Amino acid sequence: MGGTTTTKASQASGYRRPTRYAKSGCRTCKIRHIKCDEEKPACRKCTNSGRVCDGYGRTGRPRYLLISRNPGPFPGVAPEERSSLDYFRYAPALKLTGLFKSEFWDSLVLQTCFAESSVLHAIVALAAAHRSRFSPWGNEKAASAKSYDSFALIQYNKAIKSLTTHVTAADIESVRIAIISSIVFVCLDMLRGEYNSMNMHFQHGIRLLNLLQSSGKGLRQARHIFVQQNPQSTDEHLIHAFARLHLQFMMLGSGLFDDDALFTPAFVYGHQQISVPRIFSIVQEARRSLDQILSSVIQLALKFAADHISSAAYLPPLSPTLLKQQEALKLTLQDWIEAFDSPLSLGTAQTSRYGELALRVLRIHWTMATILLSTCFATKETAFDSHTSAFESIINQIEALGAVVANTPQHIGPTKANNNFCQIGASFSIDLGCYAPLYFTALKCRVPHIRRHAISILQQCKHTEGVWTGPVLARLATCVVDTEERDFSTALYSDSQENKPSFTLPEYSRFYCVRCVLPKESRDAKPKKRTVGTLICHRFCHELGKDGGWVSKSYDIDFNP
């Protein structure tokens, strides 16, 4: 008798006889109780029904991750493209999301690229650009890098051409493919220093996400994109991938308060008050919870700062709603660290070297969030002076993290035999790292030796986080520090006890808001020419009293590595 045959009794009771299935099949087929054909990397039973195959390993993954089309093996992949796909799997993909796992990059992108040519060519272009910048070419570095740059451009153009069929289509499946491609394009433009193109793809992806979220519910496009704390479906993972990019942009002050509305609509986590579990079972759970809190804290601080700068008022009136949000977030941050420090939390993560590093990074960002939240409604920069111990903690934690990294193998996890893909010490990540806390410390801590220590660490960091390298951020911070301290260097550094300076930098010498406008010209357009960004610093003239008004200063900053 066939596995799908049912009797009248079973039909009446709603019972369905279980179908035979292979015990060695993929997790998705096991969940569906059907026989798996066990084809790799993804079985046909899943791909032909529009599902993402959850694979054959032992580790658990979110269920119900669905893709919109019926993917199959992509025909006619050239050897050069296959080489780049292998490179993507074994080199940059290991570092693209830093220390944290991502369903989007670890699974969805790779499976989709075998079904959609636009995603395939975009991934190949990203791999080629990464290979050009980070691979060890020796004496042939310049010629080889140029060759891969050209190959990346060819693949990028192929991806754009293929994507036009999805952009013009009205179905929601095409929107999903366009969103996936947009995320890959943003990362590609980061690597190539094409900042205008990066902004364009990011904004386009945001509009598509808004369309995607509103279309299925018959709603008009809103000002906010809602992010689920525990994503399950493909759409939720797409939103999460963009939300993490958005969070990194906000933390490092790129494009803030610009008229081009780069960050509208905003990402909002959930519809109600943030809820933190009593314990965290895995690193991803702790990270997603902190993402939710960090995003809320930063958006609250930015909203107040934007309103303050656009007003000539000395002290903007605070609404009860804003104060309630601040107090609620303080309680949430406390709940998070209590769950994080619980002896019942994250037991297995602490036995893994990558898990240990990830947990250290999360604690560093929590420390930064506590400072930012406590000072988010302050109109005077002297408010940061009471957080010196927290700034010192950030520096100490990052140095301890560096000591662990120094004893960590360069490649942890699956690698090819004799892998020579990546240059030692060089990496590219689009996820949480230590640049934001270091940059924040250099800008907001006015204790000379602490802020200069932060700058020193940035100068030594050669890897790339998003659009930033350590040396570029060090230049930005040094410009701010030198300008603020220019008239007070003798008083600040004459104290015999460096760690306890007797002189405090006056309020009228401190910048309230610092943001960087990225270069308009590509970093690689003219290699011998400086690629210049603009640092814009705002200060309220407190020395002139309540009606002092705002002063803005601009500085050119070299963005070349």
Buried (B, 14 or more C-beta within 10 A) or exposed (E): EEEEEEEEEEEEEEEEBEEEBEEEBBBBBBEBEBBBBBBEBBBBBBBEEBBBBBBBEEEEBBEEBBBBBEBEEBEEBEEBBEBBBEBBBBBBBBBBBBBBBBBBBEBBBBBBBBBBBBBBBBBBBBBBBBBBBBBEBEEEEEEBBEBBBEBBBBBBEBBBEBBEBBBEEEEEBBBBBBBBBBBBBBBBBBBBBBBEBBBBBBBBBBEBBBBBBBEEEEEEEEEEBBBBBEBBBBBBBBBBBBBBBBBBBBBBBBBBBEEEEBBEBBBBBEEEEBEBBEBBBBBBBBBBBBBBBBBBBBBBBBBBBEEBBEEEEBEBEEEEEBEEBBEEBBEBBEBBBEBBEEEEBBEEBEEEBBBBBBBBBBBBBBBBBBBBBBBBBBBBBBBBBEBEEBBBBBBEBBEEBBEEBEEEEBBEEEBEEEEEBBBEEBBBBBBBBBBBBBBBBBBBBBBBBBBBBBBEBBBEBEBBBBBBBBBBBBBBBBBBBEBBBEEBEEBBEEEEEEEEBEEEBBBBBBBBBBBBBBBEBBBBEEEEEEBBBBBBBBBBEBEEEEEBEBBEEEBEBEBBE
